[in-house]
Amino acid sequence: MEENWYAVEQQIRDRLTEARARARTWTLIHGLAPSARRPYSITIALIPLASWVLARALWLSLKLSRALANARTATKRYQSTNALMGGKESRP
């Protein structure tokens, strides 16, 4: 049985042409359409920023609480020193 190599070659060329056309169409469609991964990439970019902001807020609240504690201690120390001196009254 003799094969028609011309017909086989023509089928291969047709299939390649169709595959190239589908690839061009796919590239155009996906090139123009927005990617579905954009919201996730924004979220992934914002997570470290939010973590940094939270860490700074916690650090600042820690420093603020330490400063308040130091102020209270100094106030108590001042009041107790005035009470021990006798002549001065402590402030309420």
Long-range contacts (C-beta under 8 A, 24 or more apart in sequence): none
